Amino acid sequence: MQKFFIFPLLLLCFASCKTAIYNSDKSSSLNYKSLTIDTLFQDEISIRAIELDNNKIWYTANKGRFGFFNMDSNFKKEIILSKDSLKLEFRSIAQTMDNLYIVNVGSPAVLYKISKNELDPKLVYQENNDKVFFDSMKFWDHDNGIAMGDPISNCLNIIITKDGGNSWHKIPCEKLPKTEEGEAAFAASNTNIIIKGNSTWIVSGGKKSRVFHSPDRALNWKVYETPIVQGKAMTGIFTADFYNEKLGFVAGGNYDVQGQNFANKAVTTNGGKTWKLIAENLGFGYASCVQYVPESKGNSLVVVGTSGVYYSANAGKTWKLLSEDTSFYTLRFINENTAIAAGKNKMVRLNFK
């Protein structure tokens, strides 16, 4: 029998506090002229995965924690999961209409299905291997989902569900492209997997940094080279996003040289088959998360990382620093003017004007 313990923490955020504002040069051609940052809550926490669900922001974090923040009531509910004596760290989260799914990064990998109403975690998958390390998870629809992790043998560790997350099955290596020595992935912001329609992309990093693509929900795969910096353990693609099935953006860099702002961002216009470096020696260095701005026709992007919050209004050709706050690991847009960001010790609302 599997054992886990649940410790509910009910917290009220007493007020949303405005913590930062940056006004860009009035002569700038950017659409966004200013950024305000409203703090939703602060805690000793590390958040690398969030999901937006109407007025709620679901999140997973270190020390076995997951929960939500209700933006209407400024109410936070957090639950701590533990399994036997294991220390769990959740860097991935996915959702359907009724359920959440979270997976631990290390060994053993434990994946839970959680009802949004009852918040009752059910262990639906476990994998024991010294090499297991899950990086990201997404769902195509109510029944079909995918999670990926670092290679255990000579391919990415990819598992899929076809029954709403009740059971998960590993894709055999013979059905996947082979990985290279030292090729893995980074659980930086739950943006290793991107889904648009039936198309799925997975990005890798390390000594080899490539883009894996499936046009048919993980049935068939091809892998494509990228010009992103690679060759060392902490180099490569850390984050990706696609605006549609053709236009995509990858970013990352060299985590050991975080100010390096060349060979750390690239764009595709053909669905990931080929990639071109962009904004060389311009803008941000190491990036943890990149997201396209909704309703921007693929022209606007926002990046967070150790250089701060950066914005591009011309598909990534040039970038503008909007905030010097370097504490954010991940972000998701609510609409074209508002996003939620989270990271070290806080979750915030970004208001672009």
Secondary structure in CASP SS format (residue, H / E / C, confidence):
PFRMAT SS
TARGET T0000
AUTHOR 0000-0000-0000
METHOD secondary structure of the structure
MODEL  1
M C 1.00
Q C 1.00
K C 1.00
F E 1.00
F E 1.00
I E 1.00
F E 1.00
P E 1.00
L E 1.00
L E 1.00
L E 1.00
L E 1.00
C C 1.00
F C 1.00
A C 1.00
S C 1.00
C E 1.00
K E 1.00
T E 1.00
A E 1.00
I E 1.00
Y E 1.00
N E 1.00
S C 1.00
D C 1.00
K C 1.00
S C 1.00
S C 1.00
S C 1.00
L C 1.00
N C 1.00
Y C 1.00
K C 1.00
S E 1.00
L E 1.00
T E 1.00
I E 1.00
D E 1.00
T E 1.00
L E 1.00
F E 1.00
Q E 1.00
D E 1.00
E E 1.00
I E 1.00
S E 1.00
I E 1.00
R E 1.00
A E 1.00
I E 1.00
E E 1.00
L E 1.00
D E 1.00
N C 1.00
N C 1.00
K E 1.00
I E 1.00
W E 1.00
Y E 1.00
T E 1.00
A E 1.00
N C 1.00
K C 1.00
G C 1.00
R E 1.00
F E 1.00
G E 1.00
F E 1.00
F E 1.00
N E 1.00
M C 1.00
D C 1.00
S C 1.00
N C 1.00
F E 1.00
K E 1.00
K E 1.00
E E 1.00
I E 1.00
I E 1.00
L E 1.00
S E 1.00
K E 1.00
D C 1.00
S C 1.00
L E 1.00
K C 1.00
L C 1.00
E C 1.00
F E 1.00
R E 1.00
S E 1.00
I E 1.00
A E 1.00
Q E 1.00
T C 1.00
M C 1.00
D C 1.00
N E 1.00
L E 1.00
Y E 1.00
I E 1.00
V E 1.00
N E 1.00
V C 1.00
G C 1.00
S C 1.00
P C 1.00
A E 1.00
V E 1.00
L E 1.00
Y E 1.00
K E 1.00
I E 1.00
S E 1.00
K C 1.00
N C 1.00
E C 1.00
L C 1.00
D C 1.00
P E 1.00
K E 1.00
L E 1.00
V E 1.00
Y E 1.00
Q E 1.00
E E 1.00
N C 1.00
N C 1.00
D C 1.00
K C 1.00
V C 1.00
F C 1.00
F E 1.00
D E 1.00
S E 1.00
M E 1.00
K E 1.00
F E 1.00
W C 1.00
D C 1.00
H C 1.00
D C 1.00
N C 1.00
G E 1.00
I E 1.00
A E 1.00
M E 1.00
G E 1.00
D C 1.00
P C 1.00
I C 1.00
S C 1.00
N C 1.00
C C 1.00
L C 1.00
N E 1.00
I E 1.00
I E 1.00
I E 1.00
T E 1.00
K C 1.00
D C 1.00
G C 1.00
G C 1.00
N C 1.00
S C 1.00
W C 1.00
H E 1.00
K E 1.00
I C 1.00
P C 1.00
C H 1.00
E H 1.00
K H 1.00
L C 1.00
P C 1.00
K C 1.00
T C 1.00
E C 1.00
E C 1.00
G C 1.00
E E 1.00
A E 1.00
A C 1.00
F C 1.00
A C 1.00
A C 1.00
S C 1.00
N C 1.00
T C 1.00
N C 1.00
I E 1.00
I E 1.00
I E 1.00
K E 1.00
G C 1.00
N C 1.00
S E 1.00
T E 1.00
W E 1.00
I E 1.00
V E 1.00
S C 1.00
G E 1.00
G E 1.00
K C 1.00
K C 1.00
S C 1.00
R E 1.00
V E 1.00
F E 1.00
H E 1.00
S E 1.00
P C 1.00
D C 1.00
R C 1.00
A C 1.00
L C 1.00
N C 1.00
W C 1.00
K E 1.00
V E 1.00
Y E 1.00
E E 1.00
T C 1.00
P C 1.00
I C 1.00
V C 1.00
Q C 1.00
G C 1.00
K C 1.00
A C 1.00
M C 1.00
T E 1.00
G E 1.00
I E 1.00
F E 1.00
T E 1.00
A E 1.00
D E 1.00
F E 1.00
Y C 1.00
N C 1.00
E C 1.00
K C 1.00
L C 1.00
G E 1.00
F E 1.00
V E 1.00
A E 1.00
G E 1.00
G E 1.00
N E 1.00
Y C 1.00
D C 1.00
V C 1.00
Q C 1.00
G C 1.00
Q C 1.00
N C 1.00
F C 1.00
A C 1.00
N C 1.00
K E 1.00
A E 1.00
V E 1.00
T E 1.00
T C 1.00
N C 1.00
G C 1.00
G C 1.00
K C 1.00
T C 1.00
W C 1.00
K E 1.00
L E 1.00
I C 1.00
A C 1.00
E C 1.00
N C 1.00
L C 1.00
G C 1.00
F C 1.00
G C 1.00
Y C 1.00
A E 1.00
S E 1.00
C E 1.00
V E 1.00
Q E 1.00
Y E 1.00
V C 1.00
P C 1.00
E C 1.00
S C 1.00
K C 1.00
G C 1.00
N C 1.00
S C 1.00
L E 1.00
V E 1.00
V E 1.00
V E 1.00
G E 1.00
T C 1.00
S C 1.00
G E 1.00
V E 1.00
Y E 1.00
Y E 1.00
S E 1.00
A C 1.00
N C 1.00
A C 1.00
G C 1.00
K C 1.00
T C 1.00
W C 1.00
K E 1.00
L E 1.00
L E 1.00
S E 1.00
E C 1.00
D C 1.00
T C 1.00
S C 1.00
F E 1.00
Y E 1.00
T E 1.00
L E 1.00
R E 1.00
F E 1.00
I E 1.00
N E 1.00
E C 1.00
N C 1.00
T E 1.00
A E 1.00
I E 1.00
A E 1.00
A E 1.00
G E 1.00
K E 1.00
N E 1.00
K E 1.00
M E 1.00
V E 1.00
R E 1.00
L E 1.00
N E 1.00
F E 1.00
K C 1.00
END
